[in-house]
């Protein structure tokens, strides 16, 4: 029996050594696409037994051109770049890694919250420009006693909650799919979405990107927030209506925003989010640590090897 052919659509990683180590028992042939275009992906994946994908788009019309694909392994938490219904129709197993960077992203969310609340980037900018002054950063409020609203209460916000509480924040959440006993065990209060917007000093987004959640934080949501509230997004950019975000910042109703993700990445050079002292932007790095990437590649590739060996994967994507 010939070794399996595994196509890699795209890779942002310094190397694929952890993935190769996890696949070594299969002695596969790995082929890397020249780019993430459909044409270049098809050139290496048409006859592949498995696909490894990070950010490349895999729509149904592309999947239908794969002749032998049994499994698609997604290097990441979300699978919105893969046409899951088409994969199910074609009998292709899709796997992902839902638990690989919980500590990194929850740390990043808290780092953004603290930097925004304490105006650290703005203060640094002042000092770097030769200004040692307090008045420009006034006012700053004490963090302890304020309220953090977590939009969604999956694995990452569950890791955020104890970190936030250590700073004295009251933590509330809105997630209609999480049982009350889970909230009680975490010491977090479940509230309606509108209530969360109304009472939160910080709103941190952790919802999945679905048709129902696209543009969830829109003009109506901003209007319901406290004046001066701060927004943090480490989930998916399209969860926020960016035109509405810019308008809320321009009006002064929103006190500031810290974003690790934006609707279209990379951020456009003429984006209206740039150049604002009350906006912090990081280039979708919340997931990153050396340890997280090793874990991600190993878990993803191990599941692909399981499927190709006739075994059940640990992290299959379950179609809705």
KETIVEX-532844 format. One record per atom (N, C-alpha, C): residue in three letters; y, z, x. Coordinates in steps of 0.001 Angstrom, whole numbers, plus 500000, padded with zeros to 6 digits. Last residue first. Layout:
N
ALAYZX
...
# end
This chain:
320
UNK521051512617476157
UNK521534513332474972
UNK520750512899473752
UNK518492512769478675
UNK519405512018477818
UNK519796512805476583
UNK518532514728481480
UNK517941514651480134
UNK518901513918479227
UNK517810514027484728
UNK518888513978483745
UNK518230513805482383
UNK515762516298486624
UNK515940515057485850
UNK517145515151484937
UNK515136518021489018
UNK516442517878488377
UNK516579516541487640
UNK512527517866489903
UNK513056519187489573
UNK514339519070488750
UNK510203515336488735
UNK511381515788489481
UNK511826517171489022
UNK506667515191489001
UNK507834515425488158
UNK509015515880489007
UNK505033512535490918
UNK505257513935490546
UNK506498514049489656
UNK504615510076492050
UNK503958510369490782
UNK504108511792490324
UNK506126509520494198
UNK504768510013494475
UNK504010510363493201
UNK508550508940493168
UNK507811507831493783
UNK506370508220494123
UNK509277511549492409
UNK509041510523491386
UNK508222509374491954
UNK509549512765494961
UNK508605513278493963
UNK508265512196492942
UNK511623511309496121
UNK510286511254496719
UNK509223511747495733
UNK513687512162494451
UNK513323510743494476
UNK511921510579495054
UNK513750514865495193
UNK513396514490493823
UNK512987513020493731
UNK514591514595497853
UNK513296515217497565
UNK512835514863496160
UNK517160513551497561
UNK516114512715498149
UNK514714513277497881
UNK518457515815496392
UNK518438514511495736
UNK517276513661496254
UNK518080517868498294
UNK517563518016496928
UNK517445516666496217
UNK519338516741500597
UNK517933517159500618
UNK517350517242499213
UNK521983516264499807
UNK521127515158500231
UNK519647515527500162
UNK522774518960499135
UNK522860517845498190
UNK521901516724498560
UNK522435520387501520
UNK521682520767500327
UNK521632519613499333
UNK524300519064503132
UNK522884519092503522
UNK522001519408502318
UNK526620519641501677
UNK526162518253501813
UNK524709518170502254
UNK526764522449501924
UNK526620521828500607
UNK526104520401500713
UNK527169522838504674
UNK525939523326504036
UNK525698522655502688
UNK529684521737505035
UNK528546521191505780
UNK527247521576505085
UNK531266521248501902
UNK531021522096503069
UNK529847521446503777
UNK533009520072499054
UNK532570519903500437
UNK532385521194501215
UNK533978519973496511
UNK532522520054496667
UNK532101520310498102
UNK536709519543496755
UNK536227520835496298
UNK534748521049496522
UNK537919517206497387
UNK537171517865498464
UNK536565519195498041
UNK539761515350496265
UNK538389515503495744
UNK537471516090496820
UNK542173515843497999
UNK541497514564497779
UNK540021514672497391
UNK544594517850496256
UNK543594517740497321
UNK542691516552496987
UNK547847518811495445
UNK546832517762495332
UNK545891517825496531
UNK550008520715493505
UNK549159520703494693
UNK548065519670494463
UNK553277520938492341
UNK551992520251492182
UNK551268520241493521
UNK555819521837492685
UNK554926522663491858
UNK553606521955491545
UNK557209519964494111
UNK556952521245494778
UNK555997522124493986
UNK556225516594494171
UNK556639517738493348
UNK556277519044494056
UNK555246514280495344
UNK556604514713495652
UNK557108515881494838
UNK553193512798492746
UNK553566513030494142
UNK555002513543494260
UNK552849512086490177
UNK552445513446490531
UNK552862513800491959
UNK553399509474489850
UNK554470510403489488
UNK554095511861489732
UNK552246507310492414
UNK551952508258491338
UNK553121509209491111
UNK552294505342494301
UNK553509505524493510
UNK553298506487492334
UNK549797505327495375
UNK550890505739496256
UNK552200505937495510
UNK547210506748493330
UNK548144505653493632
UNK549324506161494445
UNK544410508460494594
UNK545662508534493855
UNK546599507413494299
UNK541308506555494846
UNK542337507484495331
UNK543617507417494497
UNK540881507438491394
UNK540875507867492796
UNK540604506663493697
UNK542308508154488395
UNK541868507035489238
UNK542004507470490681
UNK542700510852487566
UNK542060509861486684
UNK541525508664487452
UNK541739513274490073
UNK542725512555489270
UNK542012511440488519
UNK541044516478491498
UNK540573515214490939
UNK541688514594490114
UNK542246518726492194
UNK541350518181493205
UNK540827516819492770
UNK545399519968491462
UNK544372519004491097
UNK543548518579492304
UNK547466522129489921
UNK546726521968491175
UNK545488521144490851
UNK550734522425488525
UNK549349521957488442
UNK548767521855489834
UNK553204524296486607
UNK552690523623487797
UNK551257523206487586
UNK554247525071484161
UNK554813525622485388
UNK554363524925486655
UNK555199523102481478
UNK554097523460482373
UNK554684523905483695
UNK557853522717480678
UNK556973523555479866
UNK555768524010480678
UNK559375520970482086
UNK559395522355482531
UNK558505523267481713
UNK559318518299481640
UNK560047519110480656
UNK560201520560481100
UNK557706517451483743
UNK559112517032483699
UNK559933517909482752
UNK555242518513482978
UNK555886518979484208
UNK557380518660484186
UNK554766517049480675
UNK554821518518480581
UNK555470519123481817
UNK554721514449481737
UNK555753514804480758
UNK555901516320480652
UNK552434514632483341
UNK553727514353483958
UNK554863514764483019
UNK550532515044481289
UNK550726516040482341
UNK552088515870482996
UNK550684512657479881
UNK551081513894479202
UNK551327515010480218
UNK549668511003481849
UNK551021510755481341
UNK551548512002480646
UNK547076512048482156
UNK548059512223483226
UNK549489511923482792
UNK545030513926480414
UNK545905512790480141
UNK547072512897481123
UNK542058515017481905
UNK543493515269481707
UNK544211513949481451
UNK539606514045482350
UNK539698515116481350
UNK541153515411481007
UNK539709512264484489
UNK540017511763483149
UNK539981512809482038
UNK538893513942486767
UNK540267513558486523
UNK540564513126485100
UNK536752516712486489
UNK536874515263486473
UNK538304514902486065
UNK537229519484488067
UNK536084518889487370
UNK536118517372487464
UNK539287521005488835
UNK538323520677489891
UNK537101519981489292
UNK542482521732487984
UNK541376520842487621
UNK540530520522488845
UNK544729524014486572
UNK543875523722487729
UNK542739522824487261
UNK548016524786485545
UNK546785524040485289
UNK546044523779486586
UNK549963527479484313
UNK549550526668485457
UNK548182526054485184
UNK552762528090482096
UNK551345528168482459
UNK551032527193483587
UNK555343527799481190
UNK555162528274482552
UNK553719528399482990
UNK554583528615477917
UNK555602528038478800
UNK555428528642480185
UNK551147528315477023
UNK552305529162477309
UNK553324528383478134
UNK550073525388475195
UNK550026526315476329
UNK551284527167476388
UNK550512523512473266
UNK549961524794472834
UNK549895525827473962
UNK551351521303474662
UNK552315521941473752
UNK551847523318473310
UNK548988520563475924
UNK550092521104476730
UNK551098521840475852
UNK547572519578473687
UNK547089520760474415
UNK548206521384475241
UNK549116517353473018
UNK548939518423472037
UNK548501519712472718
UNK548810515780475307
UNK550137516285474943
UNK550050517450473961
UNK545628516997476629
UNK546584515956476266
UNK547927516589475860
UNK542762517487477767
UNK544041518154478025
UNK545128517100477862
UNK540938515466477098
UNK540924516745476377
UNK542245517501476547
UNK540418512961478124
UNK541765513247477631
UNK541865514539476846
UNK537082513252477170
UNK538055512411477885
UNK539447512645477277
UNK535297514557475564
UNK536179515378476396
UNK537194514563477185
UNK533770512690474195
UNK534491513691473399
UNK535472514514474228
UNK532580511208476261
UNK533533510558475363
UNK534381511567474590
UNK532743513519479078
UNK532002512867478000
UNK533020512125477127
UNK532615515334481861
UNK533317514174481315
UNK532397513437480349
UNK532348518928481409
UNK531811517627481827
UNK532636516501481218
UNK534888521348482369
UNK534071520661481363
UNK533482519384481946
UNK536651522971483688
UNK535291522861484231
UNK534349522167483253
UNK539950523837484479
UNK539073522919483754
UNK537727522784484466
UNK541916526610483865
UNK541094525940484873
UNK540004525130484174
UNK544997527805483315
UNK543941527074482619
UNK543185526274483680
UNK546733530826483370
UNK546106529789484188
UNK545022529136483343
UNK547500532245481215
UNK548529531984482223
UNK548060530895483180
UNK546446531834477846
UNK546146531759479279
UNK547384531492480126
UNK546870531782475097
UNK546970533070475791
UNK546843532988477306
UNK546676529113474158
UNK547785529968473730
UNK547968531186474616
UNK544297528112475130
UNK545559527497475548
UNK546733528423475273
UNK542532529806473723
UNK542552529803475193
UNK543874529236475700
UNK543036529011471110
UNK543369530383471526
UNK543465530469473044
UNK542030526408471137
UNK543447526632470873
UNK543892528017471336
UNK539301526948471606
UNK540080526159472563
UNK541575526405472378
UNK538364530384470964
UNK538531528993470563
UNK539379528266471606
UNK536534532383473379
UNK537610532172472415
UNK537634530694472007
UNK534627534905474915
UNK534648533560474364
UNK535717533433473295
UNK535193536845477787
UNK535393536717476346
UNK535413535255475928
UNK532876538085480127
UNK533908537089479812
UNK533984536923478301
UNK530758539351481336
UNK531982540103481092
UNK533168539208480797
UNK528353538168481572
UNK529350537820482596
UNK530641538611482439
UNK527084539094479317
UNK526531539480480627
UNK527530539209481748
UNK528629537790477375
UNK528648539256477465
UNK528155539729478827
UNK527912535136477795
UNK529302535553477987
UNK529391537063478185
UNK525221535325477094
UNK525573534883478444
UNK527004535306478768
UNK525358536048474415
UNK524777537012475362
UNK525077536636476817
UNK526406533787473175
UNK527254534972473292
UNK526695535956474319
UNK525622530625474786
UNK525333531753473889
UNK526201532974474194
UNK527538527688474967
UNK527051528859475719
UNK526833530027474773
UNK528739525629473691
UNK527302525503473939
UNK526702526712474655
UNK531478525828473511
UNK530699526003472276
UNK529190525977472478
UNK533547527451475444
UNK532391526574475645
UNK531471526763474450
UNK536246528893476827
UNK535837528156475631
UNK534713527218476022
UNK536993532197478086
UNK536455530841478203
UNK536271530220476833
UNK538841534524480139
UNK538341534073478844
UNK537812532651479031
UNK539527537237482194
UNK538909535911482115
UNK538391535646480711
UNK542195538783483812
UNK541379538783482599
UNK540830537366482446
UNK542298539474487298
UNK542554538567486185
UNK541646538873484996
UNK541844540895489589
UNK542451541587488460
UNK542785540696487287
UNK540449539705491522
UNK541897539698491693
UNK542618540349490513
UNK537930539827490502
UNK538206540640491689
UNK539697540692491996
UNK538010537894488553
UNK538102539291488127
UNK538377540221489303
UNK537611535640490128
UNK538893535835489450
UNK539079537294489048
UNK534978536066490870
UNK536001535946491916
UNK537386536186491316
UNK533616536033488444
UNK533696537291489211
UNK534740537246490319
UNK534287533203487615
UNK534641534411486854
UNK534681535689487686
UNK533189531202489225
UNK534621531505489317
UNK534926532883488731
UNK530582531037488390
UNK530823531544489746
UNK532296531881489957
UNK530997529976485931
UNK530320531285485984
UNK530444531899487367
UNK532093527526486631
UNK532978528574486110
UNK532315529943486055
UNK529517526406487598
UNK530682526619488469
UNK531649527647487889
UNK527686526360485382
UNK527378527071486621
UNK528615527374487469
UNK529852526490482482
UNK528607526140483157
UNK528472526903484465
UNK531896526714480531
UNK531328527891481204
UNK529924527581481713
UNK535108525412479618
UNK533715525192480005
UNK533200526420480737
UNK537926526374480864
UNK537512525365479892
UNK536123524886480297
UNK538996529562481251
UNK538050528600481819
UNK537605527638480721
UNK541993531139481717
UNK541156530488480723
UNK540303529421481363
UNK543162534166482877
UNK542610532876483293
UNK541714532349482186
UNK545986536200482625
UNK544778535687481983
UNK544420534301482509
UNK547140539062484581
UNK547312537780483913
UNK545961537276483400
UNK546366541283485973
UNK546871541484484626
UNK547131540198483874
UNK547301540123489145
UNK546541541105488373
UNK547199541325487015
UNK549500538592490088
UNK548305537934489541
UNK547501538897488670
UNK552965538863489539
UNK551747539526490001
UNK550543538885489313
UNK554969535873489875
UNK554435537001489103
UNK553189537580489762
UNK557941534785491292
UNK556480534811491446
UNK555989536050490707
UNK560833532718490539
UNK560056533959490517
UNK558580533722490862
UNK561536532058494017
UNK561629532998492885
UNK561564532211491572
UNK561756530335496089
UNK560415530516495522
UNK560388531482494331
UNK564442530324496919
UNK563874529102496345
UNK562503529300495684
UNK564891533104497934
UNK565379532631496639
UNK564745531346496097
UNK563813533395500621
UNK563063533838499453
UNK563575533218498144
UNK563632531492503644
UNK564374531953502471
UNK563418532385501363
UNK564002529845506206
UNK563317531128506027
UNK564029531847504875
UNK563731526562506974
UNK564356527453505986
UNK563498528709505792
UNK562580524582508503
UNK563577525447509129
UNK564258526416508192
UNK560527523228507433
UNK561796522499507493
UNK562934523360508046
UNK558563525134507406
UNK558399524016508334
UNK559689523211508482
UNK559527526700505293
UNK559543527241506657
UNK559434526116507682
UNK559118524935503102
UNK560440525479503421
UNK560519525926504877
UNK556348524522503220
UNK557261523382503372
UNK558666523850503750
UNK555444527101502635
UNK555161526516503946
UNK556109525350504236
UNK556279527279499982
UNK556824528202500974
UNK556625527659502390
UNK554659525275498859
UNK556120525146498810
UNK556770526045499858
UNK552046526329499304
UNK552462525052499909
UNK553976524875499942
UNK552298528906497845
UNK552047528823499293
UNK552459527476499881
UNK552794530125495361
UNK553667529046495860
UNK553533528860497372
UNK551067531796494140
UNK551886532383495205
UNK552821531366495864
UNK549884529994492343
UNK550541531212491848
UNK551486531813492871
UNK548835528043494070
UNK549817527675493046
UNK550607528907492601
UNK547059529519495580
UNK548122528777496265
UNK549232528398495301
UNK545359530495493556
UNK546142531428494371
UNK547314530730495055
UNK544276528075492548
UNK544970529022491668
UNK545889529935492478
UNK543057527025494842
UNK544153526303494200
UNK544971527224493296
UNK541114529001495270
UNK542101528725496316
UNK543311527994495727
UNK539605528763492925
UNK540362529992493166
UNK541430529787494234
UNK538561526197493347
UNK539356526478492148
UNK540207527730492344
UNK537141526656495702
UNK538280525730495718
UNK539182525972494505
UNK535126528386494852
UNK536077528837495875
UNK537341527976495840
UNK533851526610493117
UNK534460527829492560
UNK535442528444493552
UNK533004524697494964
UNK533974524315493932
UNK534631525551493315
UNK531259526282496628
UNK532384525529497174
UNK533434525224496109
UNK529353527341494862
UNK530229528248495612
UNK531454527519496133
UNK528156524979493849
UNK528780525954492951
UNK529752526866493687
UNK526868522720494779
UNK528162523114495372
UNK528898524130494501
UNK524356522203493532
UNK524482522195494989
UNK525802522736495538
UNK523313521939490955
UNK523589523288491468
UNK523923523339492952
UNK522553519450490010
UNK523557520200489256
UNK523981521523489874
UNK521934516562491090
UNK521834517879491738
UNK522893518788491121
UNK519740514172489429
UNK521025514591489994
UNK520842515957490620
UNK517902511243488402
UNK517991512637488843
UNK519388512908489397
UNK516369509196486064
UNK517616509477486780
UNK517624510955487135
UNK513783506838485717
UNK514144508254485789
UNK515447508396486576
UNK513603504079483656
UNK514027504539484982
UNK514409506015484899
UNK513023502715481340
UNK512001503590481904
UNK512315504065483307
UNK514969501324480089
UNK514219500601481119
UNK513120501444481755
UNK516074503255478434
UNK515482502058477825
UNK514579501320478814
UNK517151504922480395
UNK516065505404479525
UNK515325504230478913
UNK519153503228481385
UNK518077503679482274
UNK516882504168481466
UNK520771502996479120
UNK520104501795479649
UNK518953502182480563
UNK521671505679478867
UNK520861505059477810
UNK520124503813478285
UNK523124505904481416
UNK521903506669481152
UNK521077506060480014
UNK524681504248483620
UNK524415504013482199
UNK523073504662481857
UNK526601506207485832
UNK525306505567485572
UNK525128505416484063
UNK528804507719486194
UNK528843506379486792
UNK527543505601486569
UNK528305510223485196
UNK529105509329484361
UNK529248507929484957
UNK526865512331486167
UNK526193511031486147
UNK526976510025485292
UNK527628515066488432
UNK527788514286487210
UNK527091512943487315
UNK526895516033491001
UNK526711516850489801
UNK526718516030488526
UNK525137514033493536
UNK526261514678492884
UNK525871515429491629
UNK523641511411494201
UNK524162512422495106
UNK525363513083494435
UNK521124510513492064
UNK522582510604492173
UNK522950511743493105
UNK518496508309492164
UNK518921509639492584
UNK520427509653492792
UNK516491506618490001
UNK517830506603490586
UNK518200508037490910
UNK513284505072489911
UNK514103506286489924
UNK515449506011490573
UNK512089502606489809
UNK511456503709489080
UNK512378504912488951
UNK512660499172489961
UNK513242500513490107
UNK512558501538489202
UNK511989496529490059
UNK510926497509490302
UNK511410498950490291
UNK514214494889489432
UNK512863494476489020
UNK511826495589489104
UNK517359495050488101
UNK516460495691489060
UNK515015495464488596
UNK518824494122486049
UNK518466493139487069
UNK517588493738488172
UNK519511496244484518
UNK518516495307483958
UNK518095494229484953
UNK521577497434485939
UNK520251498060485935
UNK519173497084485458
UNK523697495726485204
UNK523210495742486586
UNK521802496334486653
UNK524030496306482545
UNK523724494921482906
UNK523263494798484347
UNK524615499110482605
UNK523351498612482086
UNK523011497202482510
UNK526189500075485755
UNK526163499787484318
UNK524831499167483905
UNK526854501957488113
UNK525574501331487773
UNK525517501120486257
UNK529276502288490626
UNK529013502146489196
UNK527694501404488991
UNK529200504662493329
UNK529093503297492819
UNK528759503281491326
UNK529079507229494381
UNK530187506905493470
UNK530065505522492821
UNK526081507383495079
UNK527085508447495055
UNK528155508102494020
UNK522553506770494918
UNK523923506407494585
UNK524836507621494643
UNK519569505248495651
UNK520365506436495945
UNK521828506049495771
UNK516795503960493939
UNK518207503799494286
UNK518793505169494589
UNK513527502497494419
UNK514408503620494110
UNK515817503300494577
UNK512371500112494920
UNK511595501064494113
UNK512459502233493667
UNK514131496970494823
UNK513944498335495323
UNK513120499178494357
UNK514876494409494324
UNK513437494676494425
UNK513137496104494879
UNK517703494721494148
UNK516972493930493153
UNK515479494251493144
UNK519143496013496122
UNK518442496828495122
UNK517595496038494142
UNK520579494408497799
UNK519623495333498417
UNK518736496039497399
UNK522028492782496052
UNK521420492166497238
UNK520381493072497890
UNK523171494551494259
UNK522030493747493824
UNK521299493132495011
UNK525322495466495792
UNK524255496395495386
UNK522999495617495015
UNK526850493154495992
UNK526259493722497208
UNK525157494730496894
UNK527520492789493256
UNK526840491734494010
UNK526144492292495246
UNK528909495108492577
UNK527636494792491906
UNK526843493777492699
UNK530173496933495430
UNK530295495889494409
UNK528922495588493815
UNK530177498701497487
UNK529729499206496185
UNK529923498184495073
UNK528786496949500352
UNK529889497568499615
UNK529331498044498281
UNK526346496557501528
UNK527546496322502328
UNK528773496935501678
UNK523755498972501004
UNK524606497907500489
UNK525863497780501355
UNK521023499656503073
UNK522357500072502669
UNK523156498872502186
UNK517655500467502712
UNK518627499381502840
UNK519970499851502286
UNK514773501853504123
UNK516072502103503508
UNK516995500920503762
UNK511412502134503561
UNK512407501242504137
UNK513710501498503390
UNK509664505312504010
UNK510284504229503250
UNK511104503286504129
UNK507620507347504377
UNK507877506289505361
UNK508555505073504712
UNK507207509554502870
UNK506920508273502223
UNK507021507098503194
UNK508065511621504431
UNK506632511562504120
UNK506234510251503466
UNK510890511366504522
UNK510074510928505655
UNK508594510772505319
UNK512748512239502768
UNK511960511067502365
UNK510901510681503379
UNK514023514278504078
UNK513336514604502827
UNK512442513469502354
UNK515181512829506177
UNK514158513847506477
UNK513349514189505234
UNK517038511304504796
UNK515935510627505492
UNK514806511605505809
UNK518782513321503980
UNK518046512537502980
UNK516842511861503621
UNK519795514202506478
UNK519055515127505602
UNK518234514398504546
UNK520962511694507469
UNK519809512326508128
UNK519083513332507228
UNK523036510064506843
UNK522050510315505787
UNK520807511012506354
UNK526349511066507881
UNK525034510466508124
UNK524140510788506935
UNK528784511555506629
UNK528768511216508058
UNK527445510592508488
UNK528949510013503327
UNK528498511062504238
UNK528564510611505697
UNK529405508295501309
UNK530601508853501941
UNK530255509835503058
UNK527706505425500510
UNK527526506737501138
UNK528821507185501805
UNK526004503314498179
UNK527228503739498863
UNK526988505111499449
UNK523383502549497542
UNK524518501762497048
UNK525806502056497808
UNK520427502115499089
UNK521559503050499053
UNK522796502244498687
UNK517081501616498103
UNK518407501040498309
UNK519466502122498180
UNK513899501712499372
UNK514936502531498748
UNK516293501953499118
UNK510638500704499038
UNK511974500249499421
UNK512998501068498646
UNK507631502298500199
UNK508640502005499171
UNK509953501527499784
UNK505102500563502147
UNK506031501686501944
UNK507094501316500923
UNK502173499096500605
UNK503379498986501419
UNK504300500167501145
UNK498802500000500838
UNK500000500000500000
UNK501253500000500876
# end
